[in-house]
Amino acid sequence: MSLRQNFSYNDMDQWLNEKRVTEIECLVPDLTGVARGKIMPRTKFTEDRGMRMPEAVLGMTVTGNYPTDNAAYERAISAIDRDMILRADPNTITMVPWAADPTAQVIHDCYFSDGSLVDFAPRSVLRRVLSLYAEKGWTPIVAPELEFYLTAKNIDPDIPLRPPVGRSGRAETSRQIYSIDAVNEFDPLFEDIYDYCELMQLDVDTLIHEIGAGQMEINFLHGEPMGLADKVFFFKRTLREAALKHDMYATFMAKPMTGEPGSAMHIHQSVVDTKTGLNIFSNQDGSSSEAFMHYIGGLQRYMPAAMAIVAPYVNSYRRIVRHTAAPINIQWGKDNRTVGFRVPESGPQDRRVENRVVGADANPYLALAVTLACGYLGMIEKLEPTPITVDSAYDLDYQLPQSLSEALEGLRKETRLRYILGDRFIDVYSAIKELEHREFMQVISPWEREHLLLHV
């Protein structure tokens, strides 16, 4: 379900007047998941405004640089730095709770001058996948679970992060998984977060303390993928702002602290028949359907090639290590948290599979697009999954890429994912990630200075 359903421009205009909004933040999610855009006065925000932004904004690395020597990138993004036309999605209009004056925020879609969607924009990629489901009469349903860390403020990137100080005046020094008291240490922060989320209609569900020191998890109610991607996009921004208000940081970095588990974005996913509303993963007798097994088969077959999208940074692969509450392979199992693809205990209508491979640092639009693409290909190609894993999958072999460079090589070679996600998207995304990896390889780490400087 979207933030709002079937909101028109007229509805949005009336809503803005009722809220007495004076400013509007016009947002575009870029390939990294960062909010780009412009801020304008309410009086300038009209349907025929035709706000514009250079298309290269969607082709930047997380450091703000552009590939300059990649032929595929240059074929996709015009060398003349042309504009995209931005059009607001009225369903996404919401308030900015932390703003001093009445301020709204709304997500925009990107169009070329001929009226077609910019095909490498994250929301466009997700729309492309959803249209394939619609052609089959299917509606995918998703529910993300998003992990993150709270940390003490840290203005020097050379100094390791530390857990923040709570109400007791002390920071966590041991792991407090599922501890209510540990969550209560940050009650003032979480009260603000829940207030912000309620005002923004983000439909967050439960909050728990995860394994790591200062690591939390927020769950979202299930719904349609575009609406959930919007909510995750908004939530990341909201959490960071709320944390800063309370003099701490919130981070979705996959592995922010040495010796602590990484942060994931587990995605529960099922598919219903659009006409009947019935879950196609279950037969009439309540047993699992062929479509369900084929969906798992598709996740197993294609997710290794999709890793550069769901584990998008060099840091992401520090999370994918054995015995750290993260999967290392593509096994599947029932109520088994050591596998890549877990099938929770549920009734027939709620039958679903949980993709545990995706990192918290992934762009939510792209992560949902690619995991749904993998399942779609499995159903279309009738791929059979491997035998179920009933023991710990941590003791089995690695089956997922162990570095960003390895993952990018797999993404470039996988023609079926390229067909589903789009040529230009794969070209632009791969070029950006290659440049990020090159930039990272030019940095000398503290580990190298500590262990190599005087010993080799």
C-alpha positions as CSV (number, residue, x, y, z in Angstrom):
1,M,0.0,0.0,0.0
2,S,1.3,3.4,-0.9
3,L,1.6,6.3,1.5
4,R,-1.6,7.5,0.0
5,Q,-3.8,5.8,-2.6
6,N,-4.9,7.4,-5.9
7,F,-4.0,10.9,-4.9
8,S,-4.3,13.3,-7.8
9,Y,-2.5,16.7,-8.2
10,N,-5.7,18.4,-7.1
11,D,-5.8,16.2,-4.0
12,M,-2.2,17.0,-3.3
13,D,-2.8,20.7,-3.8
14,Q,-5.7,20.7,-1.3
15,W,-3.6,18.7,1.2
16,L,-0.8,21.2,1.0
17,N,-3.2,24.1,1.6
18,E,-4.8,22.3,4.6
19,K,-1.3,21.7,6.1
20,R,-0.4,25.4,5.4
21,V,2.9,24.2,3.9
22,T,5.3,26.9,3.1
23,E,8.2,24.9,1.5
24,I,8.4,21.6,-0.4
25,E,11.4,19.3,-0.7
26,C,11.3,17.7,-4.2
27,L,13.1,14.4,-3.8
28,V,14.6,12.0,-6.4
29,P,16.2,8.7,-5.1
30,D,19.5,8.3,-6.9
31,L,21.2,4.9,-7.6
32,T,22.8,4.9,-4.2
33,G,19.5,5.6,-2.5
34,V,20.5,9.2,-1.6
35,A,17.8,11.8,-1.8
36,R,18.7,14.4,-4.5
37,G,16.5,17.2,-5.6
38,K,15.4,20.8,-4.9
39,I,13.6,22.9,-2.3
40,M,11.1,25.4,-3.5
41,P,8.5,27.7,-2.0
42,R,4.9,26.4,-1.9
43,T,3.8,29.1,-4.4
44,K,6.2,27.8,-7.1
45,F,5.1,24.2,-6.7
46,T,2.5,23.6,-9.5
47,E,1.6,20.7,-11.8
48,D,2.9,22.5,-14.8
49,R,6.1,23.7,-13.1
50,G,8.3,21.3,-15.1
51,M,11.1,21.1,-12.6
52,R,14.3,19.9,-14.2
53,M,17.6,18.3,-13.0
54,P,20.6,16.9,-15.0
55,E,20.3,13.2,-15.7
56,A,23.9,12.8,-14.6
57,V,22.6,13.2,-11.0
58,L,21.4,9.5,-11.4
59,G,24.9,8.5,-12.6
60,M,27.1,9.5,-9.6
61,T,29.1,7.4,-7.2
62,V,28.4,7.6,-3.5
63,T,31.4,10.0,-3.4
64,G,29.8,12.3,-6.0
65,N,32.1,11.4,-8.9
66,Y,31.3,10.4,-12.5
67,P,32.8,7.7,-14.7
68,T,34.8,9.4,-17.5
69,D,36.3,6.5,-19.3
70,N,33.5,4.0,-19.6
71,A,32.0,3.5,-23.1
72,A,28.8,1.8,-21.8
73,Y,28.1,4.6,-19.4
74,E,28.7,7.3,-22.0
75,R,26.2,5.5,-24.3
76,A,23.6,5.6,-21.6
77,I,24.0,9.1,-20.2
78,S,24.3,12.0,-22.6
79,A,27.7,13.7,-22.8
80,I,25.9,17.1,-23.2
81,D,24.6,16.9,-19.6
82,R,20.9,17.2,-20.6
83,D,18.0,17.7,-18.2
84,M,15.5,15.3,-16.9
85,I,11.9,16.5,-16.3
86,L,10.8,15.7,-12.8
87,R,7.1,15.0,-12.0
88,A,5.8,14.6,-8.5
89,D,4.1,11.4,-7.4
90,P,1.1,12.7,-5.4
91,N,0.8,9.4,-3.5
92,T,4.1,10.1,-1.8
93,I,3.4,13.6,-0.4
94,T,4.1,13.8,3.3
95,M,5.3,16.3,5.9
96,V,8.9,16.8,7.1
97,P,8.4,16.3,10.8
98,W,11.8,17.7,11.9
99,A,11.5,21.0,9.9
100,A,11.0,24.2,11.8
101,D,8.4,25.6,9.4
102,P,5.5,23.6,7.8
103,T,7.5,21.7,5.1
104,A,6.3,18.9,2.9
105,Q,8.4,16.3,0.9
106,V,7.4,14.4,-2.2
107,I,9.1,11.9,-4.3
108,H,9.5,12.7,-8.0
109,D,9.8,10.4,-11.1
110,C,12.2,11.3,-13.8
111,Y,11.3,11.6,-17.5
112,F,13.1,12.3,-20.7
113,S,11.9,15.2,-22.9
114,D,9.9,12.8,-25.1
115,G,7.7,11.8,-22.1
116,S,9.2,8.4,-21.4
117,L,10.5,7.4,-18.0
118,V,14.3,7.6,-17.4
119,D,14.9,3.9,-17.5
120,F,17.9,3.8,-15.2
121,A,16.2,5.7,-12.4
122,P,15.6,3.4,-9.4
123,R,11.8,3.8,-9.4
124,S,11.7,3.1,-13.1
125,V,13.6,-0.1,-12.7
126,L,11.2,-1.3,-10.0
127,R,8.2,-0.3,-12.2
128,R,9.7,-2.3,-15.1
129,V,9.8,-5.5,-13.0
130,L,6.3,-4.9,-11.5
131,S,4.9,-4.5,-15.1
132,L,6.1,-8.0,-15.9
133,Y,4.2,-9.4,-12.9
134,A,1.1,-7.4,-13.9
135,E,1.2,-9.0,-17.4
136,K,0.9,-12.4,-15.8
137,G,-2.0,-11.3,-13.5
138,W,0.2,-11.4,-10.4
139,T,0.7,-8.9,-7.6
140,P,3.9,-9.2,-5.5
141,I,3.6,-8.5,-1.8
142,V,6.7,-7.6,0.3
143,A,7.6,-6.8,3.9
144,P,11.1,-5.4,4.6
145,E,12.9,-5.8,7.9
146,L,15.6,-3.2,8.2
147,E,18.5,-3.4,10.6
148,F,20.6,-0.4,11.6
149,Y,23.1,0.8,14.3
150,L,23.0,3.7,16.6
151,T,26.4,5.1,17.3
152,A,28.1,7.9,19.2
153,K,28.8,10.9,17.1
154,N,32.1,10.5,15.2
155,I,33.5,13.3,13.2
156,D,36.8,11.6,12.4
157,P,36.5,8.7,9.9
158,D,39.9,7.3,11.1
159,I,38.5,6.6,14.6
160,P,36.3,3.4,15.0
161,L,32.7,3.8,15.8
162,R,31.4,3.3,19.4
163,P,27.9,2.5,20.8
164,P,26.0,5.7,22.0
165,V,25.4,6.5,25.6
166,G,21.9,5.8,26.7
167,R,19.7,7.2,29.5
168,S,21.7,5.3,32.1
169,G,24.8,7.4,31.1
170,R,26.6,4.3,29.9
171,A,27.1,2.7,26.5
172,E,26.5,-0.9,25.7
173,T,29.5,-3.1,26.3
174,S,27.9,-6.5,25.6
175,R,25.3,-7.8,23.2
176,Q,21.7,-7.3,24.2
177,I,19.6,-9.2,21.6
178,Y,15.9,-8.7,22.1
179,S,16.5,-6.8,25.3
180,I,13.6,-4.4,26.1
181,D,15.7,-2.6,28.7
182,A,18.4,-1.9,26.0
183,V,15.8,-0.4,23.7
184,N,14.4,1.6,26.6
185,E,17.9,3.2,26.9
186,F,16.9,5.2,23.8
187,D,13.3,5.9,24.6
188,P,13.4,9.6,23.8
189,L,14.8,8.9,20.4
190,F,12.3,6.1,19.6
191,E,9.4,8.1,20.8
192,D,10.4,10.8,18.2
193,I,10.8,8.1,15.5
194,Y,7.4,6.6,16.1
195,D,5.8,10.1,16.1
196,Y,7.6,11.0,12.9
197,C,6.6,7.7,11.2
198,E,3.0,8.1,12.3
199,L,2.9,11.6,10.9
200,M,4.4,10.4,7.6
201,Q,2.2,7.3,7.5
202,L,5.1,4.9,7.1
203,D,3.3,2.0,8.7
204,V,6.2,0.7,10.8
205,D,5.4,-2.4,12.9
206,T,7.7,-3.8,15.6
207,L,11.0,-2.5,16.9
208,I,13.6,-4.9,18.5
209,H,17.2,-4.8,19.7
210,E,19.3,-6.9,17.4
211,I,22.5,-8.8,18.1
212,G,25.1,-6.1,17.9
213,A,25.8,-3.4,20.5
214,G,23.5,-0.5,19.6
215,Q,22.0,-2.5,16.7
216,M,18.2,-2.3,16.2
217,E,15.7,-3.6,13.7
218,I,12.4,-2.0,12.5
219,N,9.8,-4.1,10.6
220,F,7.3,-2.7,8.1
221,L,3.8,-4.0,7.5
222,H,3.4,-5.9,4.3
223,G,2.2,-4.2,1.1
224,E,2.9,-3.5,-2.5
225,P,6.6,-3.0,-3.5
226,M,6.6,0.6,-4.7
227,G,4.9,1.8,-1.6
228,L,7.2,-0.1,0.7
229,A,10.3,1.1,-1.2
230,D,9.1,4.7,-0.7
231,K,8.6,4.0,3.0
232,V,12.1,2.6,3.4
233,F,13.5,5.5,1.5
234,F,11.7,7.9,3.8
235,F,12.5,6.0,6.9
236,K,16.3,6.0,6.4
237,R,16.2,9.8,6.1
238,T,13.8,10.1,9.1
239,L,15.9,8.0,11.3
240,R,19.1,9.8,10.6
241,E,17.5,13.2,11.3
242,A,15.9,11.9,14.6
243,A,19.3,10.5,15.7
244,L,21.1,13.8,15.1
245,K,18.4,15.5,17.2
246,H,19.5,13.3,20.0
247,D,23.2,13.8,19.5
248,M,24.0,10.4,17.9
249,Y,24.3,8.9,14.5
250,A,22.1,6.2,12.8
251,T,23.8,4.2,10.1
252,F,22.6,1.6,7.6
253,M,26.2,0.7,6.6
254,A,26.4,-3.0,6.2
255,K,29.3,-3.6,8.6
256,P,30.0,-0.4,10.6
257,M,31.7,-1.9,13.7
258,T,34.6,-4.5,14.0
259,G,33.6,-7.6,15.8
260,E,29.8,-6.9,15.6
261,P,27.3,-8.5,13.1
262,G,26.4,-6.6,10.0
263,S,23.0,-5.0,9.2
264,A,20.6,-6.6,6.7
265,M,17.4,-5.7,5.0
266,H,15.5,-9.0,5.0
267,I,12.7,-9.0,2.5
268,H,9.6,-11.2,2.9
269,Q,7.9,-11.8,-0.4
270,S,4.9,-13.6,-1.8
271,V,2.7,-13.3,-4.9
272,V,-1.0,-13.2,-5.1
273,D,-3.4,-13.7,-8.0
274,T,-4.5,-10.1,-8.8
275,K,-8.1,-11.2,-9.6
276,T,-8.7,-13.6,-6.7
277,G,-6.3,-12.2,-4.1
278,L,-5.2,-15.8,-3.4
279,N,-1.5,-16.6,-2.7
280,I,-0.2,-18.4,-5.7
281,F,2.5,-20.0,-3.5
282,S,-0.1,-22.3,-2.0
283,N,-2.3,-25.0,-3.6
284,Q,-6.0,-25.3,-2.7
285,D,-5.2,-28.1,-0.2
286,G,-2.8,-25.7,1.6
287,S,0.4,-27.4,0.3
288,S,3.2,-25.4,-1.3
289,S,2.7,-24.9,-5.1
290,E,5.0,-25.4,-8.0
291,A,5.2,-21.6,-8.4
292,F,6.6,-21.3,-4.9
293,M,9.3,-23.9,-5.5
294,H,10.2,-22.3,-8.8
295,Y,10.3,-18.9,-7.1
296,I,12.9,-20.2,-4.6
297,G,14.7,-21.8,-7.6
298,G,14.9,-18.4,-9.3
299,L,16.3,-16.8,-6.1
300,Q,19.0,-19.5,-5.9
301,R,19.9,-19.3,-9.6
302,Y,20.1,-15.5,-10.0
303,M,20.8,-13.9,-6.7
304,P,24.6,-14.5,-6.8
305,A,24.6,-12.5,-10.0
306,A,22.5,-9.8,-8.4
307,M,24.8,-9.3,-5.4
308,A,26.3,-6.1,-6.7
309,I,22.8,-4.6,-6.4
310,V,21.8,-6.0,-3.0
311,A,25.4,-5.7,-1.5
312,P,26.4,-2.5,-3.4
313,Y,29.6,-1.3,-1.6
314,V,33.0,-2.6,-0.8
315,N,32.0,-2.7,2.9
316,S,28.9,-4.8,2.1
317,Y,31.1,-8.0,1.8
318,R,32.4,-7.7,5.3
319,R,28.9,-8.7,6.4
320,I,28.9,-11.9,4.2
321,V,31.1,-14.0,6.5
322,R,30.5,-17.3,8.3
323,H,28.8,-17.4,11.7
324,T,27.9,-13.7,11.8
325,A,24.1,-13.9,11.4
326,A,24.4,-13.4,7.7
327,P,24.1,-16.0,4.9
328,I,27.1,-17.1,2.9
329,N,25.3,-19.3,0.3
330,I,22.0,-19.8,-1.5
331,Q,20.6,-22.6,0.5
332,W,16.9,-22.6,1.6
333,G,15.1,-24.0,4.5
334,K,12.0,-23.8,6.7
335,D,12.4,-21.5,9.7
336,N,16.1,-21.7,9.3
337,R,18.0,-18.4,9.8
338,T,21.3,-19.7,8.6
339,V,20.2,-20.0,5.0
340,G,20.0,-17.3,2.3
341,F,16.3,-18.0,1.7
342,R,14.2,-18.8,4.7
343,V,10.6,-20.0,4.6
344,P,8.8,-18.9,7.8
345,E,6.1,-21.0,9.4
346,S,2.8,-19.7,8.2
347,G,-0.7,-20.6,7.0
348,P,-1.3,-21.2,3.2
349,Q,-2.4,-17.6,2.5
350,D,0.6,-16.2,4.2
351,R,3.2,-18.5,2.6
352,R,6.3,-16.5,1.7
353,V,10.0,-16.6,1.4
354,E,12.4,-14.3,3.2
355,N,15.5,-13.2,1.3
356,R,18.2,-12.8,3.9
357,V,21.0,-11.9,1.5
358,V,20.1,-8.2,1.0
359,G,22.1,-5.6,3.0
360,A,20.7,-2.6,4.9
361,D,22.9,-0.4,2.6
362,A,21.0,-1.4,-0.5
363,N,18.8,1.0,-2.4
364,P,15.3,-0.2,-1.5
365,Y,13.9,0.3,-5.0
366,L,16.7,-1.7,-6.6
367,A,16.8,-4.4,-3.9
368,L,13.0,-5.1,-4.3
369,A,13.3,-4.9,-8.1
370,V,16.1,-7.4,-8.3
371,T,14.8,-9.9,-5.8
372,L,11.4,-9.9,-7.5
373,A,13.1,-10.3,-10.8
374,C,15.0,-13.4,-9.6
375,G,11.7,-15.0,-8.4
376,Y,9.9,-14.0,-11.6
377,L,12.6,-15.7,-13.7
378,G,12.4,-18.8,-11.6
379,M,8.6,-19.0,-12.2
380,I,8.8,-18.3,-15.9
381,E,11.7,-20.7,-16.4
382,K,10.3,-23.3,-14.0
383,L,13.6,-23.6,-12.1
384,E,13.7,-26.3,-9.4
385,P,15.4,-25.5,-6.1
386,T,18.0,-27.6,-4.4
387,P,17.0,-30.0,-1.6
388,I,15.9,-28.2,1.6
389,T,18.6,-27.5,4.1
390,V,17.6,-28.7,7.6
391,D,20.9,-28.1,9.4
392,S,23.2,-25.1,9.7
393,A,24.1,-23.6,6.3
394,Y,27.1,-21.8,7.9
395,D,29.1,-25.0,7.7
396,L,28.6,-25.3,4.0
397,D,30.6,-23.8,1.2
398,Y,30.5,-20.1,0.1
399,Q,28.2,-19.6,-2.9
400,L,27.9,-15.8,-2.9
401,P,30.6,-13.4,-4.2
402,Q,33.1,-12.3,-1.6
403,S,33.9,-8.8,-3.1
404,L,32.3,-6.1,-5.1
405,S,34.6,-6.7,-8.0
406,E,33.6,-10.3,-8.2
407,A,29.9,-9.4,-7.8
408,L,30.2,-6.9,-10.7
409,E,31.7,-9.5,-13.0
410,G,28.8,-11.7,-12.3
411,L,26.2,-9.0,-12.9
412,R,27.8,-8.0,-16.2
413,K,27.7,-11.7,-17.4
414,E,24.1,-12.4,-16.5
415,T,22.1,-11.7,-19.6
416,R,18.7,-12.6,-18.2
417,L,18.9,-10.1,-15.4
418,R,20.1,-7.5,-17.9
419,Y,17.0,-8.2,-20.0
420,I,14.6,-7.9,-17.0
421,L,16.2,-4.8,-15.4
422,G,17.2,-3.0,-18.6
423,D,20.5,-2.6,-20.6
424,R,21.0,1.1,-19.7
425,F,20.4,0.5,-16.0
426,I,23.0,-2.3,-15.9
427,D,25.5,-0.2,-17.9
428,V,25.2,2.9,-15.7
429,Y,25.1,1.0,-12.5
430,S,28.1,-1.2,-13.3
431,A,30.1,1.8,-14.4
432,I,29.4,3.6,-11.1
433,K,30.3,0.7,-9.0
434,E,33.5,0.0,-10.9
435,L,34.5,3.6,-10.2
436,E,33.7,3.3,-6.5
437,H,35.8,0.1,-6.3
438,R,38.7,1.9,-8.0
439,E,38.4,4.8,-5.6
440,F,38.4,2.4,-2.6
441,M,41.6,0.6,-3.9
442,Q,43.4,3.9,-3.8
443,V,42.9,4.2,0.0
444,I,45.3,2.8,2.5
445,S,43.6,1.3,5.5
446,P,44.6,1.4,9.2
447,W,45.0,-2.5,9.0
448,E,47.7,-2.1,6.3
449,R,49.6,0.6,8.3
450,E,49.4,-1.5,11.5
451,H,50.4,-4.9,10.1
452,L,52.5,-4.1,7.0
453,L,54.3,-0.9,7.7
454,L,57.1,-2.4,9.8
455,H,56.7,-6.1,9.2
456,V,57.1,-6.8,5.5
